[in-house]
Amino acid sequence: MRERIIFHVDANSAFLSWTAAYRVKVLGESLDLRDVPSVIAGDKASRHSIILAKSIPAKKYGIQTGEPLFQALEKCPNLTVVEPDYQLYVAASRHFVEMLRQFSPCVEQYSIDEAWVDMTGTERIFGAPRLAAEKMRQRIWDELGFTVNVGISSNKLLAKMAGDFEKPNKVHTLFPEEMECKMWPLPVRDLFLVGSATERKLKGLGVYTIGDLAKADVSVLRKRLGKHGE
């Protein structure tokens, strides 16, 4: 039976990347927001505004997505702040998914900036999975102007985990035979759908890494976390 090949494709810092790409490719601006400390956030005068997306130079100042804008400005007074443009993001997302469908008709959009692509059986068209992923990543950059991470595996969960490894603009694999080496050493919080509440409960059971969870007694997990634990 042919092994399934699933890609998880995630736009890097989507709102900021899409804004930057539009300004450079469409408006012809020389300044690329991705090259300077910049963020997407609401009204600069409002203390309730939060960071929706950030550039890599902004990250170097310790600026985090979700933190209040006034705190980010304290860390970097020269921070470039751009208000969100949701119409632009919807259009960019549509172009993103349309591009993915040129590689496979089987695209499942997970959020505005990420999707799974079933690439099973496309080897004769696009080559081996990693080569196909590199072609996809490069074409998105050349034609749409933003970078993506591509995670490759035989199912959606592992492809999602692979795509979250090292960012930005990377291709990673995480097949079942690679799990123990690549996945088990990671903090249990890195497992898809493990939130802060579940993390606290797992740590109470002595489960700190994904490997600890893989070796845990299922009956104990079921008792502590119910069906979700199992």
C-alpha positions as CSV (number, residue, x, y, z in Angstrom):
1,M,0.0,0.0,0.0
2,R,1.3,3.4,-1.0
3,E,2.4,5.6,2.0
4,R,0.5,8.8,2.3
5,I,2.4,12.0,1.9
6,I,0.9,15.0,3.7
7,F,2.3,18.5,3.7
8,H,1.5,21.1,6.3
9,V,2.1,24.6,4.8
10,D,2.2,27.6,7.1
11,A,2.8,31.2,6.1
12,N,5.5,32.7,8.3
13,S,4.3,35.7,10.3
14,A,1.4,35.9,7.9
15,F,-0.2,39.2,8.6
16,L,3.1,41.1,8.6
17,S,4.5,39.1,5.6
18,W,1.4,39.7,3.6
19,T,1.4,43.4,4.3
20,A,5.1,43.6,3.5
21,A,4.7,41.6,0.2
22,Y,1.8,43.8,-0.9
23,R,3.7,47.0,-0.2
24,V,6.8,45.8,-2.0
25,K,5.3,43.8,-4.9
26,V,2.2,45.9,-5.6
27,L,2.9,49.4,-4.3
28,G,6.6,49.3,-5.2
29,E,7.8,50.5,-1.8
30,S,11.5,50.1,-1.2
31,L,11.2,49.4,2.6
32,D,10.4,45.8,3.4
33,L,8.8,45.6,6.8
34,R,10.4,42.2,7.3
35,D,13.8,43.8,7.3
36,V,13.2,46.3,10.2
37,P,11.7,46.0,13.7
38,S,8.0,46.1,12.8
39,V,4.7,44.8,14.0
40,I,1.0,44.5,13.0
41,A,-1.1,46.0,15.8
42,G,-4.2,48.1,16.3
43,D,-4.4,51.8,17.1
44,K,-0.9,52.9,18.3
45,A,-2.5,55.4,20.7
46,S,-4.6,52.6,22.5
47,R,-3.1,50.9,25.5
48,H,-5.4,47.9,24.7
49,S,-3.8,47.2,21.3
50,I,-1.9,43.9,21.1
51,I,0.8,42.6,18.7
52,L,-0.8,40.4,16.0
53,A,2.4,39.7,14.1
54,K,6.1,40.7,14.3
55,S,9.1,40.8,12.1
56,I,12.3,38.8,12.9
57,P,14.2,42.0,13.8
58,A,11.3,42.9,16.2
59,K,11.6,39.4,17.8
60,K,15.3,40.2,18.5
61,Y,14.1,42.9,20.9
62,G,12.1,40.3,22.8
63,I,8.7,41.4,21.3
64,Q,6.1,38.6,21.4
65,T,2.9,38.1,19.5
66,G,0.0,38.7,21.8
67,E,1.8,41.2,24.1
68,P,0.4,44.7,24.6
69,L,1.7,47.2,22.0
70,F,2.8,49.7,24.7
71,Q,5.2,47.1,26.2
72,A,6.6,46.4,22.7
73,L,7.3,50.1,22.2
74,E,9.1,50.2,25.6
75,K,11.4,47.5,24.3
76,C,11.9,49.2,20.9
77,P,10.9,52.9,20.7
78,N,11.6,53.0,17.0
79,L,9.3,50.1,16.2
80,T,7.3,50.5,13.0
81,V,3.6,49.9,13.7
82,V,1.2,49.0,11.0
83,E,-2.6,48.6,11.5
84,P,-4.1,45.3,10.3
85,D,-5.8,45.1,6.9
86,Y,-8.2,42.2,7.1
87,Q,-9.4,42.5,3.5
88,L,-5.8,42.2,2.3
89,Y,-5.3,39.1,4.5
90,V,-8.4,37.4,3.2
91,A,-7.2,38.0,-0.4
92,A,-3.7,36.8,0.4
93,S,-5.1,33.7,2.0
94,R,-7.2,33.0,-1.1
95,H,-4.1,33.3,-3.4
96,F,-2.1,31.1,-1.0
97,V,-4.7,28.3,-1.1
98,E,-5.1,28.6,-4.9
99,M,-1.3,28.1,-5.2
100,L,-1.5,25.0,-3.0
101,R,-4.2,23.6,-5.2
102,Q,-1.9,23.8,-8.2
103,F,0.2,21.1,-6.5
104,S,-2.7,18.9,-5.3
105,P,-6.5,19.1,-5.5
106,C,-6.7,17.8,-1.9
107,V,-6.2,20.9,0.2
108,E,-7.7,21.3,3.7
109,Q,-7.4,24.8,5.0
110,Y,-6.9,24.8,8.8
111,S,-6.7,28.6,9.4
112,I,-6.3,31.7,7.4
113,D,-2.6,31.1,7.0
114,E,-2.1,27.4,7.1
115,A,-3.3,24.3,5.3
116,W,-2.7,20.6,4.8
117,V,-2.0,19.3,1.3
118,D,-2.3,15.6,0.4
119,M,0.6,15.1,-2.0
120,T,0.2,11.3,-2.2
121,G,1.0,10.0,-5.7
122,T,2.4,13.3,-7.0
123,E,6.1,12.1,-7.1
124,R,6.1,11.7,-10.9
125,I,5.0,15.3,-11.3
126,F,6.9,17.1,-8.6
127,G,9.5,14.6,-7.4
128,A,10.3,13.2,-4.0
129,P,8.4,14.9,-1.1
130,R,11.3,17.1,0.1
131,L,12.0,18.2,-3.5
132,A,8.3,18.9,-4.0
133,A,8.2,20.9,-0.8
134,E,11.2,23.0,-1.9
135,K,9.5,23.7,-5.2
136,M,6.3,24.7,-3.4
137,R,8.1,27.0,-1.0
138,Q,10.2,28.6,-3.8
139,R,7.2,29.2,-6.0
140,I,5.1,30.8,-3.2
141,W,8.1,33.2,-2.6
142,D,8.6,33.9,-6.3
143,E,5.0,34.5,-7.2
144,L,3.3,35.6,-4.0
145,G,6.2,37.2,-2.2
146,F,6.2,35.6,1.2
147,T,7.9,32.6,2.9
148,V,6.3,29.4,4.3
149,N,7.3,26.5,6.4
150,V,6.5,23.1,5.0
151,G,6.2,20.0,7.3
152,I,6.1,16.6,5.7
153,S,4.8,13.3,7.1
154,S,2.4,10.5,6.5
155,N,-0.4,12.1,8.6
156,K,-1.7,15.6,9.5
157,L,-0.6,15.6,13.1
158,L,3.1,14.8,12.3
159,A,3.1,17.1,9.3
160,K,1.9,19.9,11.6
161,M,4.5,19.1,14.2
162,A,7.2,19.1,11.5
163,G,6.2,22.4,10.2
164,D,6.6,24.0,13.6
165,F,10.2,22.9,14.1
166,E,12.6,25.6,13.0
167,K,11.3,28.8,11.3
168,P,11.1,30.7,9.0
169,N,11.3,29.5,5.4
170,K,12.2,25.8,6.2
171,V,11.2,22.3,5.1
172,H,11.1,19.6,7.7
173,T,10.1,15.9,7.8
174,L,8.7,14.0,10.7
175,F,7.8,10.4,9.6
176,P,6.9,7.8,12.2
177,E,10.4,6.3,12.2
178,E,11.8,9.8,13.0
179,M,9.5,10.5,16.0
180,E,11.7,9.2,18.8
181,C,14.7,11.2,17.5
182,K,13.0,14.4,16.5
183,M,9.8,14.6,18.5
184,W,10.3,12.9,21.9
185,P,12.8,15.3,23.3
186,L,10.5,18.3,22.8
187,P,8.5,19.8,25.7
188,V,5.1,18.2,26.0
189,R,3.5,21.7,25.4
190,D,4.8,21.5,21.8
191,L,2.4,18.6,21.1
192,F,-0.4,19.8,18.9
193,L,-3.6,20.6,21.0
194,V,-1.8,20.5,24.3
195,G,-2.6,23.8,26.0
196,S,-1.4,25.3,29.3
197,A,-4.1,23.6,31.4
198,T,-3.2,20.2,30.0
199,E,0.5,20.9,30.3
200,R,0.0,21.6,34.1
201,K,-1.9,18.4,34.6
202,L,0.7,16.3,32.7
203,K,3.6,17.9,34.6
204,G,1.7,16.9,37.8
205,L,2.0,13.3,36.5
206,G,5.7,13.7,35.8
207,V,5.2,14.1,32.1
208,Y,7.5,16.9,30.9
209,T,8.4,15.8,27.3
210,I,6.6,14.3,24.4
211,G,8.7,11.2,25.0
212,D,7.5,11.0,28.6
213,L,3.9,11.1,27.3
214,A,4.6,8.4,24.7
215,K,5.8,6.1,27.5
216,A,3.1,7.0,30.0
217,D,0.5,4.6,31.3
218,V,-2.7,5.1,29.2
219,S,-5.0,4.2,32.1
220,V,-3.4,6.9,34.2
221,L,-3.8,9.5,31.4
222,R,-7.4,8.4,30.9
223,K,-8.2,8.7,34.6
224,R,-6.6,12.2,34.9
225,L,-7.6,13.7,31.6
226,G,-10.5,11.6,30.3
227,K,-10.9,10.7,26.7
228,H,-8.6,13.6,25.7
229,G,-5.8,12.0,27.7
230,E,-6.2,8.7,26.0
